[in-house]
Amino acid sequence: MPLKLTIDPDAPTAPYEQLRAQIAERARSGELPVGHRLPTVRGLAGELGLAVNTVAKAYRALEEDGVIETRGRHGTFVAAAGDAAAREAAAAAQAYAGRVRRLGLDRAAALAAVEDALNAAYGRDD
């Protein structure tokens, strides 16, 4: 199954981030099922006209996020990322809650800080 990824060289987002986001979204949506083998770094770089290091950086970020896993010489595959992402998010939330409590913020201030951060990351919904 070809990935059909597109990189916009004129976009304000770096090519590695465009690549990372597209693969992550397709893995999350199920379009790239768990266990799907991804192209090699060199192969995908050649296909997209990108530097090998650009694709390698995207793959490293995806691996750190638990979206993909590299199995040595066997290749790189889509991982069962849903559980890993949920666990990592829960751990980050626990760390945040402990930190804001130590800083003396009340619940409303802590939630407001999270809302501000989410609005900055995802854009405002209102």
C-alpha positions in Angstrom: 0.0 0.0 0.0 1.7 3.3 -1.1 1.7 6.0 1.5 0.8 8.9 -0.9 2.5 11.5 1.3 3.0 15.1 0.1 5.5 17.6 1.3 4.9 21.3 0.6 8.3 23.0 0.3 6.6 26.4 0.7 4.7 25.5 3.9 5.8 27.2 7.1 6.1 23.8 8.7 9.4 21.9 8.3 9.3 19.0 5.9 10.2 16.5 8.7 7.2 17.7 10.7 4.9 17.5 7.7 6.0 13.9 7.2 5.7 13.1 10.9 2.2 14.6 11.1 0.9 12.8 8.0 2.2 9.4 9.1 0.9 9.9 12.7 -2.5 10.9 11.5 -2.8 8.0 9.1 -1.7 5.6 11.8 -4.2 7.1 14.3 -7.1 6.9 11.8 -6.3 3.3 10.9 -5.5 4.1 7.3 -2.1 2.7 8.1 -3.0 -0.4 10.2 -0.9 -1.7 13.1 1.9 -3.8 11.7 2.0 -2.0 8.3 5.6 -1.9 7.0 6.8 1.6 6.2 9.3 2.3 3.4 13.0 2.4 4.4 14.4 5.9 5.3 16.4 6.0 2.0 13.4 4.7 -0.1 11.0 7.3 1.3 13.6 10.1 1.0 14.1 9.2 -2.7 10.3 8.9 -3.3 9.6 12.4 -1.7 12.7 14.1 -2.9 13.9 14.7 0.7 17.2 14.4 2.4 17.7 11.0 4.1 18.3 12.9 7.4 14.9 14.6 7.1 13.1 11.3 6.9 15.3 9.8 9.6 14.4 12.7 11.9 10.6 12.2 11.2 10.9 8.4 11.9 12.9 9.1 15.2 10.1 11.5 16.3 7.4 8.9 15.4 9.3 6.2 17.3 9.7 8.4 20.3 5.9 9.0 20.2 5.2 5.3 20.0 3.6 5.5 16.5 6.1 3.4 14.8 8.7 0.8 15.8 11.9 -0.3 14.2 12.6 -4.0 14.2 16.3 -3.9 13.3 16.9 -5.3 9.8 13.3 -6.4 9.5 12.1 -2.8 8.9 9.9 -0.1 10.4 6.3 -0.8 11.2 3.2 1.0 12.5 3.0 0.3 16.2 -0.1 -0.2 18.4 0.2 3.5 19.3 -3.2 4.2 20.9 -2.3 2.6 24.2 1.2 4.0 24.3 0.0 7.5 23.5 -2.8 7.3 26.1 -0.3 6.1 28.7 2.2 8.8 27.9 -0.5 11.5 28.0 -1.7 10.2 31.4 1.9 10.3 32.7 2.4 13.9 31.5 -0.9 14.9 33.1 0.1 13.4 36.4 3.5 15.2 36.2 1.8 18.4 35.4 -0.8 18.1 38.2 2.0 17.4 40.7 4.1 20.4 39.5 1.3 23.0 39.5 0.2 21.8 43.0 3.8 22.3 44.2 3.8 25.7 42.6 0.7 26.6 44.6 -1.7 27.0 41.7 -5.4 26.3 42.4 -7.4 24.0 40.1 -8.9 26.9 38.1 -5.4 28.4 37.3 -4.0 25.0 36.5 -6.9 24.2 34.1 -6.6 27.7 32.5 -2.9 27.1 31.8 -3.8 23.8 30.1 -6.5 25.4 28.0 -4.1 28.1 26.9 -1.5 25.5 26.0 -4.0 23.4 24.1 -5.4 26.5 22.3 -1.8 27.4 21.2 -1.1 23.8 20.0 -4.4 23.1 18.3 -5.9 26.5 17.6 -9.0 28.0 19.3 -12.3 26.3 18.9 -14.4 29.4 19.6 
